[in-house]
Amino acid sequence: MSASSPEGAPAAGDLPFEKALEQLEEIVRRLERGDVPLDESVAIYERGEVLKKHCEALLKRAEARIQRITLGSDGRPEGVAPLDMS
């Protein structure tokens, strides 16, 4: 059993954002309950770290694809430009 992909669980890189986030939320719930044995807690925490990094990477890719519509002096759309997220 690998910490990044427990037995039967798909690799984080294969998961869409929504599924990865759902798994991450379940891990947080289990850890917050505090009734998980130590060995399992460590394994699911490590899985959570992998899922968190995967979700962050997916969000960064999505942000890079977002564009804003640019308007000409007459107020009409004239093109697109990258969205400034800062």
MIMAR-123479 format. One line per 10 residues: number of its first residue (from 0); for each residue y, x, z of N, C-alpha, C. Coordinates in steps of 0.001 Angstrom, whole numbers, plus 500000, padded with zeros to 6 digits. Example, Ala and Ser with C-alpha at 12.3 -4.5 7.8 and 13.67 -1.06 7.14 Angstrom:
! MIMAR-123479
0> 494310/513190/507800/495500/512300/507800/496700/513200/507800 | 497750/512850/507080/498940/513670/507140/500030/512900/507870
***
This chain:
! MIMAR-123479
0> 498813/500848/500000/500000/500000/500000/501235/500882/500000 | 502124/500698/499052/503348/501487/498918/504490/500772/499613 | 505391/501519/500228/506525/500908/500921/507479/500246/499939 | 507562/500783/498727/508501/500214/497774/507938/498996/497063 | 506622/498837/497076/505997/497696/496438/504708/497361/497159 | 504793/496559/498260/503602/496222/499013/502543/495583/498113 | 501309/495687/498568/500190/495151/497800/500462/493714/497368 | 500331/493451/496085/500548/492107/495555/501995/491802/495207 | 502930/492643/495626/504347/492408/495337/504735/493167/494080 | 505500/492515/493189/505944/493232/491993/506920/494348/492362
10> 506972/495367/491529/507942/496447/491738/509346/495849/491695 | 510231/496350/492531/511593/495808/492603/512279/495836/491246 | 512057/496898/490480/512698/497024/489173/512281/495960/488183 | 511179/495271/488458/510697/494212/487571/511256/492837/487941 | 511946/492750/489068/512414/491454/489559/513809/491112/489050 | 514017/489841/488682/515394/489410/488401/516178/489389/489719 | 517483/489397/489614/518355/489458/490790/518011/488384/491822 | 517843/487152/491377/517621/486038/492301/516346/486221/493114 | 515276/486669/492473/514000/486882/493175/514104/488056/494148 | 514758/489127/493729/514927/490288/494602/515743/489910/495833
20> 516802/489135/495637/517632/488702/496759/516847/487784/497689 | 516047/486907/497128/515212/486004/497924/514249/486811/498803 | 513602/487825/498222/512692/488671/498998/513448/489442/500070 | 514619/489931/499739/515432/490670/500704/515828/489770/501875 | 516214/488543/501593/516575/487596/502660/515379/487289/503555 | 514188/487167/502977/512980/486918/503768/512676/488106/504674 | 512862/489310/504170/512647/490508/504984/513613/490518/506167 | 514869/490195/505921/515863/490163/507003/515459/489121/508044 | 515040/487939/507607/514609/486899/508555/513442/487385/509417 | 512464/488020/508776/511294/488504/509524/511689/489576/510538
30> 512541/490503/510122/512956/491557/511038/513808/491007/512183 | 514648/490023/511887/515490/489437/512930/514671/488678/513965 | 513552/488080/513547/512687/487362/514500/512107/488320/515526 | 511854/489554/515102/511366/490566/516025/509898/490452/516386 | 509139/489656/515659/507721/489493/515994/506787/490193/515008 | 507331/491158/514281/506552/491907/513299/506134/493230/513946 | 504851/493609/513833/504418/494892/514400/505237/496058/513827 | 505349/497121/514599/506201/498251/514232/505860/498814/512852 | 504578/499075/512576/504193/499631/511276/504630/498734/510131 | 504421/497444/510308/504820/496492/509261/506340/496415/509157
40> 507027/496488/510286/508497/496467/510271/509046/497618/509449 | 508476/498801/509631/508925/499974/508885/508671/499759/507391 | 507485/499263/507049/507136/499056/505638/508043/498022/504983 | 508302/496908/505671/509144/495884/505036/510607/496305/505028 | 511030/497102/506004/512391/497640/505984/512572/498537/504758 | 511582/499402/504503/511651/500278/503331/511670/499458/502044 | 510886/498397/501981/510889/497507/500819/512279/496882/500686 | 512875/496496/501810/514214/495923/501796/515250/496882/501240 | 515141/498155/501585/516061/499170/501061/515948/499263/499543 | 514712/499248/499034/514488/499318/497588/515075/498077/496911
50> 514841/496908/497501/515376/495666/496936/516901/495661/496955 | 517499/496151/498039/518965/496206/498151/519551/497083/497041 | 518966/498253/496830/519454/499149/495787/519299/498518/494403 | 518192/497818/494201/517960/497145/492919/519024/496061/492693 | 519292/495256/493708/520307/494200/493586/521685/494806/493312 | 522029/495884/494004/523320/496535/493778/523436/497029/492338 | 522360/497614/491820/522377/498122/490440/522545/496969/489446 | 521854/495869/489687/521985/494707/488800/523403/494145/488833 | 524002/494095/490010/525376/493596/490125/526358/494509/489401 | 526181/495819/489532/527068/496761/488836/526952/496591/487328
60> 525723/496397/486840/525541/496183/485403/526216/494897/484959 | 526096/493840/485756/526723/492563/485408/528243/492704/485395 | 528799/493390/486391/530247/493597/486441/530733/494360/485216 | 529952/495318/484767/530347/496111/483603/530377/495264/482332 | 529632/494185/482313/529566/493343/481118/530632/492244/481107 | 531258/491990/482244/532274/490940/482325/533527/491398/481592 | 534087/490527/480794/535304/490848/480058/536354/489781/480326 | 537568/490165/480113/538650/489191/480230/539237/488972/478844 | 539729/487780/478634/540348/487450/477349/541784/487945/477376 | 542182/488652/476334/543569/489118/476237/544346/488130/475369
70> 545582/487910/475755/546435/486969/475042/547534/487709/474315 | 547878/487200/473147/548986/487752/472382/550307/487249/472924 | 551407/487710/472358/552736/487308/472810/552972/485810/472630 | 552219/485200/471714/552361/483759/471505/551457/482952/472440 | 550725/483637/473326/549870/482941/474289/548485/482613/473758 | 548202/482997/472535/546891/482716/471950/545920/483879/472242 | 544656/483555/472398/543670/484631/472618/543652/485568/471421 | 543642/486882/471709/543602/487816/470594/542459/488823/470710 | 541761/488805/471782/540638/489727/471931/540138/489745/473356 | 539298/490732/473644/538770/490899/474996/538953/492326/475440
80> 538979/492511/476756/539098/493840/477363/538210/493849/478609 | 537790/495021/479043/536985/495081/480277/537764/494476/481432 | 537053/493788/482304/537659/493197/483495/537870/494284/484530 | 539081/494408/485032/539381/495395/486067/539015/494799/487414 | 537934/495309/488030/537427/494749/489297/538089/495403/490510 | 539022/496332/490317/539630/497008/491472/540821/496258/491984
***
